[in-house]
Amino acid sequence: MLSNQMPSCSSAENSRLPENQTRGGGAADSPLKPFDAVPRIHVPSPAVFADYVRRGRPVVITGAMDDWPARYWSPQYFKSAYGDRLIPVAPIRDRMVVYGAEFGVGFEQIRFGEWLDGLLAGAPPSSYAMLHVAEVLPELEADLRRPAFCPRAPWWQTRFWMSPADTGSPMHQDLPDNLLAQIVGRKRIILIPARDSWRMYRYSMTSHLPQYSRVDAERPDLARFPRFARARQMVVEIGPGDLLYLPRLWWHQVRSLDFSVSVNQWWATGWRYALVRLAVAYQRARRIRW
Ligand SMILES: O=C(O)CCC(=O)C(=O)O
């Protein structure tokens, strides 16, 4: 059972697609209009990557994580190395992280070992482990690498995501640029460009979810959110060893198709660095957790 839930990094390699092919386009059961597919490229040069960033176009990068020690992570490893540590987890209801405008994402604290015990016994946990690496498990940084094609940035932040199979995280956007590294299992991501923000029915800026959408893109209620029907979407699937470049401000809703471990690296340069710092200060002042 466990091996089905937790493909090793290498055994799931065959879920990858050939270079330059994608699982782009609209989800089969979605009423939305697909537009371009997300390209897949092998490790780019800094100039090629900079062009994706400049144009704000998502891309899946293959072959860039081969030297990351993180590719050998497993639940057993986490249990023996960090089992006694307290980590934040977000409860799951109806296959989706619990969230609400009044409280944001409802985090709880649990011992990592306890969270993993259910998983190792074959009963998937009912929560999604998501944590800021520098604050909670800074040791994990040693297992990650900053890709050479990425720009030098004064601000980086790394977040760790460990989810049971078939868990969704809600549609939202982030200010920084993002590289989402898929380490174990597969994820399906619905992407919507920043220019369609006016079709996304954002929660109010005074809520605890100022960067979240009220739309569930997997089951959109078009009677309540009619503008969303014309939002352009891309759907991409990533598997172990894939790095998804997610341009700043692009909306994304994610579903873990398998037991899944990912890490994302956000970065900001230039004037956006100042903006991100302001946003972080705003979130801290209002105790917004995400
Ligand atoms: O993988 C997920 O569930 C969410 C990832 C995400 O929102 C992000 O990388 O910004």
The ligand as an ORCA input file, in Angstrom:
! r2SCAN-3c Opt
* xyz 0 1
  O       1.568     22.529     -3.821
  C       0.639     23.117     -3.283
  O      -0.302     22.527     -2.720
  C       0.618     24.612     -3.296
  C       1.888     25.204     -3.836
  C       1.817     26.688     -3.923
  O       0.794     27.295     -3.702
  C       2.976     27.460     -4.295
  O       4.029     26.887     -4.613
  O       2.877     28.719     -4.284
*
